[in-house]
Every structure is written in structure tokens, then in C-alpha cells.
């Protein structure tokens, strides 16, 4: 049922853009949902709430939000399922998502990032911290798509237009998620130089908290695999530096 709903997003997103960012809060605990909505409304955001995953997807079908605050533990359609659906549809793939979770283990928190979330926050949380994270995610999303003086990154047949937020390979557009785009930009901006998984995690996810080496490896490696698969033969230019991280090198760089 969710897929047809989200396919109608293309028509709804054609409406004229709103200057005030719209945030969809998906939380089944009424008190928490009301607190989040109150704090974000005070900050000037337009806020809509949904108590279930089905309600959330219906709300997205009516109007694409600028950001989703999403509880992982929802009745019926879980928050993880909502996140997977959003990231699987081209019309909503770029919508930033802040995941809320009551699970405090690193393993559980990193799962949200692996599913495509832009950030996570564990319960109980500070309302002020939530507001700051929302501002940070939206600012990062704007910076990614903001004109940068027509700056273009090139490597062989690969072309990355930072202003248009567009990647082409031999003239054909390559569809990347926002995280994959930031990861590719981070690699290209330091072409030929090795970067640790920690450095890439900070640049692509803006994650600076203490995350174990094992989870760093799992998260970054999985996204690098996805990026390589989308870049075809150029994906081989993303080299693994064993025991450290990755670097982007063209055949010319190696000769």
C-alpha cells in the first residue's frame, strides 16, 4: 500500500516550495510527539505528526516534508520499514531523516545509519539537542545542494556537479542517495589521498560521537560497496587501503 502512496509524491511535490521548512514527526507516544512538535514549532518550523508508520507514509504522499523525525519502534509498520520505503523511492530518497530510538547500544544506533538515516538520537533526549540536530541536518542538506560557484569535480568519465547535486558517468546520470553523494565528494576532493573510515564517517554522516572501530568499519564499508556498484567500472577506482580506509585513484594516478 505504501508504494502507490509515495508514487503520488511526484505530483504533490510539484506545488510551489514553502519557505518555512516542514517537519514530519512520527512518534506513537503522544507526550513525546507533543513535546517535539512544541519545540520545533517554537523554532519556526511547520510541524505535522503521525502516530503510525501507515499515517506517516500517507502524510508524505500528501506533501513531501523537508525532514522526518522518526521513531524506530512503531506499531504495525515499523519505523525501519518507513525509512526503507522512503529511501527506496526516487521522489523521497533525498528527504533527511532523524531517527529516534530507545535502544542505546551502538549496534542498534548504527543500524539506523545503515538504513539511510542522516542522524540518530537516543531516548530520553534533550529537546534542545533535538532542535539543534534538526537545524544541523537541514543546514547540511542545504549546503549539499547549494550553488558553489559552478564547481565541478571530474575523474575520467565521472562528473560531479556540486551546484546541481548531480553525478553523471559517460553522460548518463547516476542516482545516489545524499549520503552516497557526500561520500563520493569526500573521496574526490582528496583524490589520491587515503582517508580513514573515521574521516569519511565524519564527512559523509557528520557523526563525531564515539563509535567503535567495528561499527565504523561496517557502516562505511557497506556504503562504499553500494557506491562502487552504482559507479560500474569506475567503482574500482575507490581503493581499499587495508587496515586504514579508502582512497580514490584513477588509472592515470597509478601510473
C-alpha positions in Angstrom: 0.0 0.0 0.0 2.9 2.4 0.7 4.4 2.3 -2.7 1.4 3.7 -4.6 1.0 6.4 -2.0 4.6 7.5 -2.4 4.4 7.4 -6.2 1.8 10.2 -5.9 4.5 12.3 -4.2 5.8 13.5 -7.6 2.6 15.4 -8.2 2.3 16.7 -4.7 6.0 17.9 -4.7 5.3 19.9 -7.8 3.5 22.5 -5.8 5.3 25.8 -5.2 8.0 25.4 -2.5 7.4 26.6 1.1 9.9 29.0 2.6 9.3 27.5 6.1 10.7 24.0 6.5 8.1 21.3 7.1 9.0 18.6 9.6 7.0 15.3 9.9 7.3 13.9 13.4 6.5 10.1 13.5 6.1 9.1 17.2 3.5 6.8 18.8 3.9 8.2 22.3 1.5 11.2 22.5 3.5 13.1 25.2 6.8 12.8 23.3 5.2 13.7 20.0 3.6 16.8 21.6 6.9 17.8 23.1 8.8 17.5 19.9 6.1 19.4 17.9 6.1 22.2 20.5 9.8 22.6 20.4 10.0 22.6 16.7 7.1 24.9 16.3 8.7 27.4 18.6 11.7 27.3 16.3 9.5 28.4 13.4 9.1 25.0 11.6 5.8 23.8 10.2 5.1 20.5 12.0 2.8 17.6 11.3 2.6 14.5 13.5 1.9 10.9 12.7 1.4 8.1 15.3 1.9 5.1 13.0 4.0 4.1 10.0 1.0 4.0 7.8 0.0 7.5 8.8 3.5 8.7 8.1 3.5 7.3 4.6 0.1 8.8 3.9 1.3 12.2 5.2 4.4 12.0 2.9 2.0 11.2 0.0 0.1 14.4 0.6 3.2 16.6 0.9 6.9 15.8 0.9 8.4 17.1 4.2 11.8 18.8 4.4 12.8 16.4 7.2 11.3 13.4 9.1 11.8 12.8 12.8 11.2 9.0 13.0 10.8 6.7 15.9 12.1 3.2 15.1 9.6 1.4 17.4 6.1 2.0 15.9 3.0 -0.2 16.0 2.2 -2.0 12.7 4.5 -0.6 10.1 7.8 -0.1 11.9 10.0 3.0 11.7 12.6 0.9 9.9 10.1 -0.1 7.3 9.1 3.6 6.8 12.7 4.5 6.4 13.4 1.7 3.9 10.3 2.8 1.9 11.4 6.5 1.8 14.9 5.6 0.7 13.7 3.2 -2.0 11.6 5.8 -3.8 13.3 8.4 -6.0 10.8 11.1 -5.0 11.7 10.8 -1.3 15.2 9.4 -1.3 16.7 12.8 -0.5 14.5 13.6 2.4 16.7 13.8 5.6 15.7 11.5 8.4 16.5 11.9 12.1 15.9 8.5 13.9 14.7 8.3 17.5 15.5 5.1 19.3 15.1 3.8 22.9 17.9 1.3 22.2 21.2 2.7 23.5 23.6 0.0 22.2 25.9 1.2 19.5 24.9 -1.8 17.3 21.2 -0.6 17.4 22.0 3.0 16.8 24.3 2.3 13.8 21.5 0.3 12.2 19.6 3.5 11.6 22.5 5.0 9.7 22.9 1.8 7.7 19.2 2.0 6.7 19.8 5.6 5.4 19.1 7.8 8.3 21.1 11.1 8.5 21.4 11.1 12.3 20.1 9.4 15.4 19.1 10.4 18.9 18.5 8.1 21.8 15.7 8.3 24.3 15.4 10.0 26.7 16.8 13.1 24.8 17.1 16.8 25.4 14.5 18.7 23.4 17.2 21.4 22.8 19.6 18.8 21.4 16.8 17.5 19.1 16.2 21.1 17.8 20.0 21.6 17.2 20.2 18.3 15.4 17.3 19.2 13.1 18.9 22.6 12.3 22.3 20.8 11.6 20.7 18.2 9.3 18.8 20.8 7.3 21.8 23.1 7.1 23.9 20.1 5.8 21.2 19.3 3.3 21.1 22.9 2.1 24.9 23.1 1.9 25.0 19.9 -0.2 22.6 21.3 -2.7 23.6 25.0 -2.5 25.2 26.6 -5.6 29.0 26.6 -5.1 30.1 28.8 -8.0 29.5 26.1 -10.6 32.2 23.9 -9.1 32.6 20.6 -10.9 34.6 17.5 -9.8 35.9 15.3 -12.5 37.6 11.9 -12.8 37.8 10.3 -16.2 34.1 9.8 -17.3 32.8 10.7 -13.9 31.5 14.2 -13.4 30.1 15.6 -10.1 28.2 18.9 -10.3 28.1 20.3 -6.7 25.7 23.1 -7.6 23.2 20.8 -9.3 23.9 17.9 -6.9 24.2 15.7 -9.9 26.5 12.8 -10.8 27.0 11.6 -14.4 29.0 8.8 -15.8 29.8 8.9 -19.5 27.0 11.5 -19.7 24.4 9.2 -18.0 23.0 10.3 -14.7 23.9 8.2 -11.7 21.3 8.2 -8.9 22.9 8.4 -5.5 21.5 8.9 -2.0 22.6 12.1 -0.2 25.0 10.1 2.0 26.5 8.3 -1.1 26.8 11.7 -2.8 28.7 13.2 0.2 30.9 10.1 0.4 31.8 10.4 -3.2 32.6 14.1 -2.9 34.7 13.4 0.2 36.7 10.9 -1.8 37.1 13.1 -4.9 38.0 16.2 -3.0 41.1 14.3 -1.7 41.7 12.3 -4.8 44.8 10.1 -4.5 45.0 10.5 -0.7 44.0 7.9 1.8 41.2 8.7 4.3 40.4 6.7 7.4 36.9 5.4 8.0 36.6 7.8 10.8 37.3 10.8 8.5 34.8 9.5 5.9 32.2 8.9 8.7 32.5 12.5 9.8 32.4 14.0 6.3 29.5 11.9 4.9 27.4 11.5 8.0 28.7 14.3 10.2 29.0 11.8 13.1 31.6 12.7 15.7 30.5 10.7 18.7 32.5 7.8 19.9 31.7 4.8 17.7 33.6 1.6 17.9 36.1 0.7 15.2 34.0 -2.4 14.3 30.8 -0.3 13.7 32.8 2.3 11.8 34.1 -0.4 9.5 30.6 -2.0 9.0 28.9 1.3 8.2 31.5 2.8 5.9 32.3 -0.4 4.1 28.6 -1.1 3.3 28.1 2.3 1.8 31.4 2.1 -0.2 30.1 -1.2 -1.6 26.9 0.4 -2.7 28.7 3.4 -4.2 31.1 1.1 -6.1 28.2 -0.9 -7.6 26.5 2.3 -8.9 29.7 3.6 -10.5 30.3 0.5 -12.5 33.9 0.1 -13.7 34.8 3.5 -12.1 33.8 1.9 -8.8 37.1 0.0 -8.9 38.9 3.4 -8.6 37.7 3.5 -5.0 40.5 1.6 -3.5 40.6 -0.2 -0.1 43.7 0.6 1.9 43.9 -2.4 4.2 43.8 -1.6 7.9 43.1 2.1 7.4 40.4 3.2 4.9 39.9 4.2 1.3 41.2 6.4 -1.5 40.0 7.4 -4.9 42.7 6.9 -7.6 42.2 6.9 -11.4 44.4 4.6 -13.6 46.4 7.8 -14.5 47.1 8.4 -10.8 48.6 4.9 -10.5 50.9 5.1 -13.5 
